[in-house]
Amino acid sequence: MVRSSKLIAMKKPIAALSLVLMLSLLPINLANAAINEPRQIAGFQDAIDRPQDVSYWAWKKSSVQISSNKSKSPPVKLIVGPNTKLSNPRPKVAFDGVSRLYPEFRKPSKIYVIYFSHKDVAWAQTEYKSIFPDASGQETKNFCPKIESCEGASATINKSGDGVILIAVMKNPDVLHTSGALEAHEYTHILQTGTFFGTSNLMQAMVGIKAFAPWWFVEGTAEFSQIPAIHSSSFTSYTKDRRIWAKNILEDKDGKYTEAWIANFLKPPNTSIWSDPETQWNLYDIGMLTSELFTAIKGPAINIQIFKDISAGMTYEKSFEKHFGIKWTAAVPLIAKSIAKLAGK
Protein backbone atom coordinates (compact mmCIF):
# COMPACT_ATOMS: atom_id res chain seq x y z
CA MET A 1 0.00 0.00 0.00
CA VAL A 2 1.29 3.42 -0.89
CA ARG A 3 0.90 5.90 1.97
CA SER A 4 0.16 9.51 1.29
CA SER A 5 2.90 11.76 2.65
CA LYS A 6 0.23 14.36 3.41
CA LEU A 7 -1.77 11.96 5.57
CA ILE A 8 1.37 10.88 7.46
CA ALA A 9 2.36 14.46 8.06
CA MET A 10 -1.07 15.25 9.49
CA LYS A 11 -0.75 12.70 12.31
CA LYS A 12 1.94 14.54 14.25
CA PRO A 13 0.11 17.84 14.82
CA ILE A 14 -3.07 15.95 15.71
CA ALA A 15 -1.19 13.94 18.37
CA ALA A 16 0.52 17.04 19.67
CA LEU A 17 -2.82 18.86 19.82
CA SER A 18 -4.36 15.96 21.75
CA LEU A 19 -1.57 16.13 24.32
CA VAL A 20 -2.06 19.87 24.70
CA LEU A 21 -5.81 19.40 25.15
CA MET A 22 -5.31 16.67 27.77
CA LEU A 23 -2.81 18.75 29.74
CA SER A 24 -5.09 21.75 29.59
CA LEU A 25 -7.77 19.74 31.40
CA LEU A 26 -5.42 18.86 34.26
CA PRO A 27 -4.82 21.05 37.31
CA ILE A 28 -1.80 23.28 36.70
CA ASN A 29 0.42 21.44 39.19
CA LEU A 30 -0.31 18.01 37.62
CA ALA A 31 0.12 19.32 34.10
CA ASN A 32 3.51 20.78 35.00
CA ALA A 33 4.51 17.52 36.68
CA ALA A 34 3.59 15.57 33.53
CA ILE A 35 5.82 17.84 31.47
CA ASN A 36 8.71 18.32 33.91
CA GLU A 37 8.95 14.94 35.65
CA PRO A 38 12.63 13.99 35.88
CA ARG A 39 14.00 10.74 34.50
CA GLN A 40 13.76 7.84 36.92
CA ILE A 41 16.56 6.90 39.28
CA ALA A 42 17.37 3.38 38.11
CA GLY A 43 20.55 2.83 40.10
CA PHE A 44 23.30 4.37 42.20
CA GLN A 45 25.02 6.00 39.24
CA ASP A 46 21.82 7.90 38.43
CA ALA A 47 21.75 9.05 42.07
CA ILE A 48 25.29 10.37 41.69
CA ASP A 49 24.61 12.04 38.35
CA ARG A 50 21.26 13.51 39.40
CA PRO A 51 21.11 13.61 43.21
CA GLN A 52 18.49 16.37 43.09
CA ASP A 53 16.02 13.93 41.47
CA VAL A 54 16.27 11.26 44.17
CA SER A 55 13.75 12.89 46.51
CA TYR A 56 11.14 13.23 43.78
CA TRP A 57 11.25 9.55 42.84
CA ALA A 58 11.24 8.41 46.46
CA TRP A 59 8.14 10.54 47.02
CA LYS A 60 6.52 9.52 43.71
CA LYS A 61 6.93 5.77 44.27
CA SER A 62 5.71 6.14 47.85
CA SER A 63 2.76 8.29 46.76
CA VAL A 64 1.70 5.75 44.13
CA GLN A 65 1.92 2.96 46.70
CA ILE A 66 -0.16 4.85 49.26
CA SER A 67 -2.84 5.95 46.78
CA SER A 68 -3.11 2.53 45.12
CA ASN A 69 -4.36 0.60 48.15
CA LYS A 70 -6.85 1.09 50.95
CA SER A 71 -5.00 -0.65 53.77
CA LYS A 72 -5.78 0.63 57.24
CA SER A 73 -3.93 0.32 60.49
CA PRO A 74 -5.14 -2.09 63.15
CA PRO A 75 -7.46 -0.81 65.87
CA VAL A 76 -5.75 1.84 67.98
CA LYS A 77 -6.23 2.24 71.73
CA LEU A 78 -5.16 5.67 72.97
CA ILE A 79 -4.14 5.76 76.63
CA VAL A 80 -3.77 9.39 77.69
CA GLY A 81 -2.40 10.54 81.03
CA PRO A 82 -4.82 12.29 83.42
CA ASN A 83 -2.74 15.47 83.20
CA THR A 84 -1.87 15.16 79.53
CA LYS A 85 -3.32 16.92 76.51
CA LEU A 86 -2.81 15.32 73.10
CA SER A 87 -0.67 17.39 70.76
CA ASN A 88 -1.91 15.36 67.78
CA PRO A 89 -5.61 14.52 68.17
CA ARG A 90 -5.76 12.33 65.01
CA PRO A 91 -2.85 9.85 65.24
CA LYS A 92 -4.67 7.13 63.28
CA VAL A 93 -4.20 9.14 60.08
CA ALA A 94 -0.46 8.60 60.44
CA PHE A 95 -0.87 4.89 61.17
CA ASP A 96 -3.07 4.48 58.09
CA GLY A 97 -0.49 6.27 55.95
CA VAL A 98 2.28 3.92 57.02
CA SER A 99 -0.01 0.89 56.60
CA ARG A 100 -0.63 1.93 52.98
CA LEU A 101 3.05 2.59 52.42
CA TYR A 102 3.89 -0.98 53.53
CA PRO A 103 0.68 -3.00 52.96
CA GLU A 104 2.38 -6.34 52.34
CA PHE A 105 4.10 -6.66 55.71
CA ARG A 106 2.81 -8.01 59.01
CA LYS A 107 0.68 -5.62 61.05
CA PRO A 108 -0.12 -6.11 64.73
CA SER A 109 -3.66 -7.01 65.71
CA LYS A 110 -3.90 -3.82 67.74
CA ILE A 111 -1.81 -0.77 68.66
CA TYR A 112 -1.55 0.70 72.15
CA VAL A 113 -0.37 4.31 72.31
CA ILE A 114 0.47 5.81 75.71
CA TYR A 115 0.75 9.61 75.85
CA PHE A 116 2.06 11.24 79.01
CA SER A 117 3.30 14.57 80.32
CA HIS A 118 5.79 15.23 83.09
CA LYS A 119 3.09 15.01 85.76
CA ASP A 120 2.12 11.56 84.51
CA VAL A 121 5.55 9.89 84.41
CA ALA A 122 4.85 7.34 87.18
CA TRP A 123 1.35 6.63 85.86
CA ALA A 124 2.69 6.07 82.35
CA GLN A 125 5.35 3.62 83.51
CA THR A 126 2.71 1.51 85.23
CA GLU A 127 0.52 1.52 82.12
CA TYR A 128 3.48 0.69 79.90
CA LYS A 129 4.59 -2.21 82.12
CA SER A 130 1.10 -3.70 82.04
CA ILE A 131 1.14 -3.83 78.24
CA PHE A 132 4.84 -4.49 77.73
CA PRO A 133 6.01 -6.59 80.72
CA ASP A 134 9.59 -6.65 79.41
CA ALA A 135 10.00 -2.91 80.06
CA SER A 136 13.12 -1.91 81.99
CA GLY A 137 11.16 0.29 84.38
CA GLN A 138 12.89 3.57 83.51
CA GLU A 139 11.48 4.38 80.08
CA THR A 140 9.14 7.21 81.06
CA LYS A 141 11.72 8.88 83.34
CA ASN A 142 14.29 8.71 80.58
CA PHE A 143 11.94 10.32 78.06
CA CYS A 144 10.65 12.98 80.42
CA PRO A 145 13.24 13.87 83.11
CA LYS A 146 12.08 17.50 83.29
CA ILE A 147 9.16 19.55 82.04
CA GLU A 148 11.48 21.36 79.62
CA SER A 149 12.97 18.14 78.23
CA CYS A 150 9.92 15.91 77.95
CA GLU A 151 9.95 14.68 74.37
CA GLY A 152 11.10 11.07 73.93
CA ALA A 153 9.24 8.23 72.24
CA SER A 154 9.67 4.53 71.53
CA ALA A 155 7.88 1.68 69.82
CA THR A 156 8.03 -2.10 69.87
CA ILE A 157 5.75 -5.12 69.97
CA ASN A 158 4.97 -7.31 72.95
CA LYS A 159 5.07 -11.11 73.05
CA SER A 160 1.49 -11.22 71.76
CA GLY A 161 2.58 -9.22 68.73
CA ASP A 162 0.64 -6.09 69.67
CA GLY A 163 2.15 -2.71 68.83
CA VAL A 164 3.17 -0.62 71.84
CA ILE A 165 4.07 3.06 71.48
CA LEU A 166 5.18 5.34 74.32
CA ILE A 167 5.16 9.10 73.68
CA ALA A 168 6.18 11.91 76.01
CA VAL A 169 4.16 15.03 75.23
CA MET A 170 6.13 18.26 75.04
CA LYS A 171 5.13 21.39 76.95
CA ASN A 172 5.29 23.35 73.69
CA PRO A 173 4.90 20.74 70.93
CA ASP A 174 6.81 21.17 67.67
CA VAL A 175 5.72 20.05 64.19
CA LEU A 176 7.02 16.52 64.81
CA HIS A 177 4.52 16.14 67.63
CA THR A 178 1.56 17.88 65.99
CA SER A 179 1.61 16.69 62.37
CA GLY A 180 1.48 12.93 62.87
CA ALA A 181 5.11 12.50 61.84
CA LEU A 182 6.09 11.11 65.25
CA GLU A 183 3.33 8.50 65.21
CA ALA A 184 4.25 7.50 61.64
CA HIS A 185 7.92 7.21 62.65
CA GLU A 186 7.15 5.01 65.65
CA TYR A 187 4.68 2.81 63.79
CA THR A 188 7.39 2.11 61.20
CA HIS A 189 9.51 0.75 64.04
CA ILE A 190 6.63 -1.58 64.92
CA LEU A 191 6.61 -2.93 61.36
CA GLN A 192 10.39 -3.42 61.51
CA THR A 193 10.13 -5.37 64.77
CA GLY A 194 7.06 -7.21 63.57
CA THR A 195 9.07 -9.00 60.90
CA PHE A 196 10.67 -10.97 63.76
CA PHE A 197 7.36 -12.14 65.23
CA GLY A 198 7.33 -15.92 65.47
CA THR A 199 11.13 -16.21 65.19
CA SER A 200 13.74 -17.17 67.76
CA ASN A 201 15.09 -13.61 67.67
CA LEU A 202 11.81 -11.95 68.68
CA MET A 203 12.93 -11.13 72.23
CA GLN A 204 16.09 -9.38 71.04
CA ALA A 205 14.15 -7.47 68.40
CA MET A 206 11.57 -6.36 70.97
CA VAL A 207 14.14 -4.74 73.22
CA GLY A 208 16.78 -3.74 70.66
CA ILE A 209 16.27 -4.18 66.93
CA LYS A 210 19.47 -2.25 66.25
CA ALA A 211 21.30 -5.48 67.06
CA PHE A 212 20.34 -6.74 63.59
CA ALA A 213 20.95 -3.82 61.22
CA PRO A 214 22.97 -0.61 60.97
CA TRP A 215 21.55 1.83 63.48
CA TRP A 216 21.11 4.50 60.83
CA PHE A 217 18.98 2.07 58.77
CA VAL A 218 16.67 1.44 61.72
CA GLU A 219 16.14 5.15 62.41
CA GLY A 220 16.53 6.34 58.83
CA THR A 221 13.80 4.05 57.52
CA ALA A 222 11.40 5.39 60.15
CA GLU A 223 12.50 8.98 59.55
CA PHE A 224 11.96 8.66 55.80
CA SER A 225 8.64 6.83 56.12
CA GLN A 226 7.06 9.52 58.27
CA ILE A 227 7.34 12.08 55.45
CA PRO A 228 5.42 10.40 52.57
CA ALA A 229 3.01 8.83 55.09
CA ILE A 230 1.86 12.36 55.96
CA HIS A 231 2.53 14.13 52.64
CA SER A 232 1.75 11.55 49.96
CA SER A 233 -0.43 13.96 47.98
CA SER A 234 2.03 16.85 47.72
CA PHE A 235 5.67 16.80 46.67
CA THR A 236 5.91 20.43 47.76
CA SER A 237 4.87 19.51 51.31
CA TYR A 238 7.14 16.47 51.24
CA THR A 239 10.07 18.67 50.24
CA LYS A 240 9.32 21.24 52.94
CA ASP A 241 9.18 18.55 55.65
CA ARG A 242 12.30 16.82 54.29
CA ARG A 243 14.25 20.06 54.62
CA ILE A 244 13.33 20.17 58.31
CA TRP A 245 14.52 16.65 59.11
CA ALA A 246 17.63 16.77 56.88
CA LYS A 247 18.46 20.40 57.69
CA ASN A 248 21.95 19.78 59.09
CA ILE A 249 23.03 17.83 56.02
CA LEU A 250 21.37 20.03 53.41
CA GLU A 251 22.75 23.24 54.95
CA ASP A 252 26.12 21.75 56.00
CA LYS A 253 27.29 25.08 57.40
CA ASP A 254 30.67 23.71 58.52
CA GLY A 255 31.41 21.67 55.41
CA LYS A 256 31.50 18.54 57.57
CA TYR A 257 29.56 16.14 55.39
CA THR A 258 32.09 15.02 52.82
CA GLU A 259 32.02 11.76 50.90
CA ALA A 260 34.62 10.31 53.26
CA TRP A 261 32.71 11.33 56.40
CA ILE A 262 29.41 9.93 55.12
CA ALA A 263 31.01 6.69 53.92
CA ASN A 264 32.59 6.16 57.34
CA PHE A 265 29.27 6.84 59.05
CA LEU A 266 27.47 4.31 56.85
CA LYS A 267 30.11 1.64 57.36
CA PRO A 268 32.26 2.46 60.41
CA PRO A 269 34.81 0.10 62.00
CA ASN A 270 32.61 -0.07 65.12
CA THR A 271 29.41 1.46 66.47
CA SER A 272 31.02 4.26 68.50
CA ILE A 273 30.18 6.95 65.92
CA TRP A 274 26.54 5.87 66.09
CA SER A 275 26.39 6.18 69.90
CA ASP A 276 28.53 9.32 70.23
CA PRO A 277 26.34 12.23 71.47
CA GLU A 278 28.00 14.47 68.87
CA THR A 279 27.01 12.31 65.91
CA GLN A 280 24.13 10.07 67.03
CA TRP A 281 21.54 12.43 65.54
CA ASN A 282 23.00 11.66 62.12
CA LEU A 283 21.35 8.28 62.47
CA TYR A 284 18.19 10.15 61.51
CA ASP A 285 19.28 12.52 58.72
CA ILE A 286 21.97 10.42 57.03
CA GLY A 287 19.73 7.41 57.55
CA MET A 288 16.72 9.21 56.08
CA LEU A 289 18.57 10.34 52.96
CA THR A 290 19.93 6.82 52.46
CA SER A 291 16.50 5.24 52.87
CA GLU A 292 15.14 7.85 50.47
CA LEU A 293 17.77 6.80 47.92
CA PHE A 294 16.89 3.11 48.38
CA THR A 295 13.22 3.98 47.85
CA ALA A 296 13.92 6.01 44.71
CA ILE A 297 15.60 2.97 43.17
CA LYS A 298 13.51 0.07 44.48
CA GLY A 299 10.29 1.53 45.88
CA PRO A 300 9.27 1.80 49.55
CA ALA A 301 8.89 -1.93 50.25
CA ILE A 302 12.69 -2.32 50.32
CA ASN A 303 12.78 -0.53 53.68
CA ILE A 304 10.90 -3.30 55.48
CA GLN A 305 11.84 -6.19 53.18
CA ILE A 306 15.46 -6.01 54.35
CA PHE A 307 14.27 -6.49 57.94
CA LYS A 308 12.14 -9.42 56.83
CA ASP A 309 15.17 -10.99 55.16
CA ILE A 310 17.21 -10.49 58.33
CA SER A 311 14.49 -12.08 60.45
CA ALA A 312 14.71 -15.12 58.15
CA GLY A 313 18.44 -15.49 58.80
CA MET A 314 20.17 -13.21 56.29
CA THR A 315 22.59 -10.46 57.24
CA TYR A 316 21.92 -6.85 56.31
CA GLU A 317 24.79 -7.02 53.81
CA LYS A 318 23.47 -10.17 52.12
CA SER A 319 19.95 -8.81 51.89
CA PHE A 320 21.24 -5.56 50.39
CA GLU A 321 23.24 -7.44 47.75
CA LYS A 322 20.26 -9.67 46.96
CA HIS A 323 18.03 -6.69 46.15
CA PHE A 324 20.48 -4.20 44.65
CA GLY A 325 22.81 -6.58 42.84
CA ILE A 326 25.93 -4.98 44.31
CA LYS A 327 27.94 -5.71 47.44
CA TRP A 328 27.35 -3.37 50.36
CA THR A 329 31.04 -2.44 50.54
CA ALA A 330 30.96 -1.38 46.88
CA ALA A 331 27.73 0.59 47.28
CA VAL A 332 28.82 2.64 50.31
CA PRO A 333 31.09 5.08 48.40
CA LEU A 334 28.39 5.52 45.74
CA ILE A 335 25.74 6.36 48.32
CA ALA A 336 28.15 8.68 50.11
CA LYS A 337 28.95 10.49 46.88
CA SER A 338 25.29 11.05 46.05
CA ILE A 339 24.41 12.37 49.51
CA ALA A 340 27.55 14.53 49.68
CA LYS A 341 26.40 16.28 46.50
CA LEU A 342 23.27 17.40 48.38
CA ALA A 343 25.24 18.78 51.34
CA GLY A 344 25.28 22.55 51.49
CA LYS A 345 22.62 22.83 48.78
C-alpha positions as semicolon CSV with decimal commas, in nm:
position;residue;x (nm);y (nm);z (nm)
1;M;0,000;0,000;0,000
2;V;0,129;0,342;-0,089
3;R;0,090;0,590;0,197
4;S;0,016;0,951;0,129
5;S;0,290;1,176;0,265
6;K;0,023;1,436;0,341
7;L;-0,177;1,196;0,557
8;I;0,137;1,088;0,746
9;A;0,236;1,446;0,806
10;M;-0,107;1,525;0,949
11;K;-0,075;1,270;1,231
12;K;0,194;1,454;1,425
13;P;0,011;1,784;1,482
14;I;-0,307;1,595;1,571
15;A;-0,119;1,394;1,837
16;A;0,052;1,704;1,967
17;L;-0,282;1,886;1,982
18;S;-0,436;1,596;2,175
19;L;-0,157;1,613;2,432
20;V;-0,206;1,987;2,470
21;L;-0,581;1,940;2,515
22;M;-0,531;1,667;2,777
23;L;-0,281;1,875;2,974
24;S;-0,509;2,175;2,959
25;L;-0,777;1,974;3,140
26;L;-0,542;1,886;3,426
27;P;-0,482;2,105;3,731
28;I;-0,180;2,328;3,670
29;N;0,042;2,144;3,919
30;L;-0,031;1,801;3,762
31;A;0,012;1,932;3,410
32;N;0,351;2,078;3,500
33;A;0,451;1,752;3,668
34;A;0,359;1,557;3,353
35;I;0,582;1,784;3,147
36;N;0,871;1,832;3,391
37;E;0,895;1,494;3,565
38;P;1,263;1,399;3,588
39;R;1,400;1,074;3,450
40;Q;1,376;0,784;3,692
41;I;1,656;0,690;3,928
42;A;1,737;0,338;3,811
43;G;2,055;0,283;4,010
44;F;2,330;0,437;4,220
45;Q;2,502;0,600;3,924
46;D;2,182;0,790;3,843
47;A;2,175;0,905;4,207
48;I;2,529;1,037;4,169
49;D;2,461;1,204;3,835
50;R;2,126;1,351;3,940
51;P;2,111;1,361;4,321
52;Q;1,849;1,637;4,309
53;D;1,602;1,393;4,147
54;V;1,627;1,126;4,417
55;S;1,375;1,289;4,651
56;Y;1,114;1,323;4,378
57;W;1,125;0,955;4,284
58;A;1,124;0,841;4,646
59;W;0,814;1,054;4,702
60;K;0,652;0,952;4,371
61;K;0,693;0,577;4,427
62;S;0,571;0,614;4,785
63;S;0,276;0,829;4,676
64;V;0,170;0,575;4,413
65;Q;0,192;0,296;4,670
66;I;-0,016;0,485;4,926
67;S;-0,284;0,595;4,678
68;S;-0,311;0,253;4,512
69;N;-0,436;0,060;4,815
70;K;-0,685;0,109;5,095
71;S;-0,500;-0,065;5,377
72;K;-0,578;0,063;5,724
73;S;-0,393;0,032;6,049
74;P;-0,514;-0,209;6,315
75;P;-0,746;-0,081;6,587
76;V;-0,575;0,184;6,798
77;K;-0,623;0,224;7,173
78;L;-0,516;0,567;7,297
79;I;-0,414;0,576;7,663
80;V;-0,377;0,939;7,769
81;G;-0,240;1,054;8,103
82;P;-0,482;1,229;8,342
83;N;-0,274;1,547;8,320
84;T;-0,187;1,516;7,953
85;K;-0,332;1,692;7,651
86;L;-0,281;1,532;7,310
87;S;-0,067;1,739;7,076
88;N;-0,191;1,536;6,778
89;P;-0,561;1,452;6,817
90;R;-0,576;1,233;6,501
91;P;-0,285;0,985;6,524
92;K;-0,467;0,713;6,328
93;V;-0,420;0,914;6,008
94;A;-0,046;0,860;6,044
95;F;-0,087;0,489;6,117
96;D;-0,307;0,448;5,809
97;G;-0,049;0,627;5,595
98;V;0,228;0,392;5,702
99;S;-0,001;0,089;5,660
100;R;-0,063;0,193;5,298
101;L;0,305;0,259;5,242
102;Y;0,389;-0,098;5,353
103;P;0,068;-0,300;5,296
104;E;0,238;-0,634;5,234
105;F;0,410;-0,666;5,571
106;R;0,281;-0,801;5,901
107;K;0,068;-0,562;6,105
108;P;-0,012;-0,611;6,473
109;S;-0,366;-0,701;6,571
110;K;-0,390;-0,382;6,774
111;I;-0,181;-0,077;6,866
112;Y;-0,155;0,070;7,215
113;V;-0,037;0,431;7,231
114;I;0,047;0,581;7,571
115;Y;0,075;0,961;7,585
116;F;0,206;1,124;7,901
117;S;0,330;1,457;8,032
118;H;0,579;1,523;8,309
119;K;0,309;1,501;8,576
120;D;0,212;1,156;8,451
121;V;0,555;0,989;8,441
122;A;0,485;0,734;8,718
123;W;0,135;0,663;8,586
124;A;0,269;0,607;8,235
125;Q;0,535;0,362;8,351
126;T;0,271;0,151;8,523
127;E;0,052;0,152;8,212
128;Y;0,348;0,069;7,990
129;K;0,459;-0,221;8,212
130;S;0,110;-0,370;8,204
131;I;0,114;-0,383;7,824
132;F;0,484;-0,449;7,773
133;P;0,601;-0,659;8,072
134;D;0,959;-0,665;7,941
135;A;1,000;-0,291;8,006
136;S;1,312;-0,191;8,199
137;G;1,116;0,029;8,438
138;Q;1,289;0,357;8,351
139;E;1,148;0,438;8,008
140;T;0,914;0,721;8,106
141;K;1,172;0,888;8,334
142;N;1,429;0,871;8,058
143;F;1,194;1,032;7,806
144;C;1,065;1,298;8,042
145;P;1,324;1,387;8,311
146;K;1,208;1,750;8,329
147;I;0,916;1,955;8,204
148;E;1,148;2,136;7,962
149;S;1,297;1,814;7,823
150;C;0,992;1,591;7,795
151;E;0,995;1,468;7,437
152;G;1,110;1,107;7,393
153;A;0,924;0,823;7,224
154;S;0,967;0,453;7,153
155;A;0,788;0,168;6,982
156;T;0,803;-0,210;6,987
157;I;0,575;-0,512;6,997
158;N;0,497;-0,731;7,295
159;K;0,507;-1,111;7,305
160;S;0,149;-1,122;7,176
161;G;0,258;-0,922;6,873
162;D;0,064;-0,609;6,967
163;G;0,215;-0,271;6,883
164;V;0,317;-0,062;7,184
165;I;0,407;0,306;7,148
166;L;0,518;0,534;7,432
167;I;0,516;0,910;7,368
168;A;0,618;1,191;7,601
169;V;0,416;1,503;7,523
170;M;0,613;1,826;7,504
171;K;0,513;2,139;7,695
172;N;0,529;2,335;7,369
173;P;0,490;2,074;7,093
174;D;0,681;2,117;6,767
175;V;0,572;2,005;6,419
176;L;0,702;1,652;6,481
177;H;0,452;1,614;6,763
178;T;0,156;1,788;6,599
179;S;0,161;1,669;6,237
180;G;0,148;1,293;6,287
181;A;0,511;1,250;6,184
182;L;0,609;1,111;6,525
183;E;0,333;0,850;6,521
184;A;0,425;0,750;6,164
185;H;0,792;0,721;6,265
186;E;0,715;0,501;6,565
187;Y;0,468;0,281;6,379
188;T;0,739;0,211;6,120
189;H;0,951;0,075;6,404
190;I;0,663;-0,158;6,492
191;L;0,661;-0,293;6,136
192;Q;1,039;-0,342;6,151
193;T;1,013;-0,537;6,477
194;G;0,706;-0,721;6,357
195;T;0,907;-0,900;6,090
196;F;1,067;-1,097;6,376
197;F;0,736;-1,214;6,523
198;G;0,733;-1,592;6,547
199;T;1,113;-1,621;6,519
200;S;1,374;-1,717;6,776
201;N;1,509;-1,361;6,767
202;L;1,181;-1,195;6,868
203;M;1,293;-1,113;7,223
204;Q;1,609;-0,938;7,104
205;A;1,415;-0,747;6,840
206;M;1,157;-0,636;7,097
207;V;1,414;-0,474;7,322
208;G;1,678;-0,374;7,066
209;I;1,627;-0,418;6,693
210;K;1,947;-0,225;6,625
211;A;2,130;-0,548;6,706
212;F;2,034;-0,674;6,359
213;A;2,095;-0,382;6,122
214;P;2,297;-0,061;6,097
215;W;2,155;0,183;6,348
216;W;2,111;0,450;6,083
217;F;1,898;0,207;5,877
218;V;1,667;0,144;6,172
219;E;1,614;0,515;6,241
220;G;1,653;0,634;5,883
221;T;1,380;0,405;5,752
222;A;1,140;0,539;6,015
223;E;1,250;0,898;5,955
224;F;1,196;0,866;5,580
225;S;0,864;0,683;5,612
226;Q;0,706;0,952;5,827
227;I;0,734;1,208;5,545
228;P;0,542;1,040;5,257
229;A;0,301;0,883;5,509
230;I;0,186;1,236;5,596
231;H;0,253;1,413;5,264
232;S;0,175;1,155;4,996
233;S;-0,043;1,396;4,798
234;S;0,203;1,685;4,772
235;F;0,567;1,680;4,667
236;T;0,591;2,043;4,776
237;S;0,487;1,951;5,131
238;Y;0,714;1,647;5,124
239;T;1,007;1,867;5,024
240;K;0,932;2,124;5,294
241;D;0,918;1,855;5,565
242;R;1,230;1,682;5,429
243;R;1,425;2,006;5,462
244;I;1,333;2,017;5,831
245;W;1,452;1,665;5,911
246;A;1,763;1,677;5,688
247;K;1,846;2,040;5,769
248;N;2,195;1,978;5,909
249;I;2,303;1,783;5,602
250;L;2,137;2,003;5,341
251;E;2,275;2,324;5,495
252;D;2,612;2,175;5,600
253;K;2,729;2,508;5,740
254;D;3,067;2,371;5,852
255;G;3,141;2,167;5,541
256;K;3,150;1,854;5,757
257;Y;2,956;1,614;5,539
258;T;3,209;1,502;5,282
259;E;3,202;1,176;5,090
260;A;3,462;1,031;5,326
261;W;3,271;1,133;5,640
262;I;2,941;0,993;5,512
263;A;3,101;0,669;5,392
264;N;3,259;0,616;5,734
265;F;2,927;0,684;5,905
266;L;2,747;0,431;5,685
267;K;3,011;0,164;5,736
268;P;3,226;0,246;6,041
269;P;3,481;0,010;6,200
270;N;3,261;-0,007;6,512
271;T;2,941;0,146;6,647
272;S;3,102;0,426;6,850
273;I;3,018;0,695;6,592
274;W;2,654;0,587;6,609
275;S;2,639;0,618;6,990
276;D;2,853;0,932;7,023
277;P;2,634;1,223;7,147
278;E;2,800;1,447;6,887
279;T;2,701;1,231;6,591
280;Q;2,413;1,007;6,703
281;W;2,154;1,243;6,554
282;N;2,300;1,166;6,212
283;L;2,135;0,828;6,247
284;Y;1,819;1,015;6,151
285;D;1,928;1,252;5,872
286;I;2,197;1,042;5,703
287;G;1,973;0,741;5,755
288;M;1,672;0,921;5,608
289;L;1,857;1,034;5,296
290;T;1,993;0,682;5,246
291;S;1,650;0,524;5,287
292;E;1,514;0,785;5,047
293;L;1,777;0,680;4,792
294;F;1,689;0,311;4,838
295;T;1,322;0,398;4,785
296;A;1,392;0,601;4,471
297;I;1,560;0,297;4,317
298;K;1,351;0,007;4,448
299;G;1,029;0,153;4,588
300;P;0,927;0,180;4,955
301;A;0,889;-0,193;5,025
302;I;1,269;-0,232;5,032
303;N;1,278;-0,053;5,368
304;I;1,090;-0,330;5,548
305;Q;1,184;-0,619;5,318
306;I;1,546;-0,601;5,435
307;F;1,427;-0,649;5,794
308;K;1,214;-0,942;5,683
309;D;1,517;-1,099;5,516
310;I;1,721;-1,049;5,833
311;S;1,449;-1,208;6,045
312;A;1,471;-1,512;5,815
313;G;1,844;-1,549;5,880
314;M;2,017;-1,321;5,629
315;T;2,259;-1,046;5,724
316;Y;2,192;-0,685;5,631
317;E;2,479;-0,702;5,381
318;K;2,347;-1,017;5,212
319;S;1,995;-0,881;5,189
320;F;2,124;-0,556;5,039
321;E;2,324;-0,744;4,775
322;K;2,026;-0,967;4,696
323;H;1,803;-0,669;4,615
324;F;2,048;-0,420;4,465
325;G;2,281;-0,658;4,284
326;I;2,593;-0,498;4,431
327;K;2,794;-0,571;4,744
328;W;2,735;-0,337;5,036
329;T;3,104;-0,244;5,054
330;A;3,096;-0,138;4,688
331;A;2,773;0,059;4,728
332;V;2,882;0,264;5,031
333;P;3,109;0,508;4,840
334;L;2,839;0,552;4,574
335;I;2,574;0,636;4,832
336;A;2,815;0,868;5,011
337;K;2,895;1,049;4,688
338;S;2,529;1,105;4,605
339;I;2,441;1,237;4,951
340;A;2,755;1,453;4,968
341;K;2,640;1,628;4,650
342;L;2,327;1,740;4,838
343;A;2,524;1,878;5,134
344;G;2,528;2,255;5,149
345;K;2,262;2,283;4,878
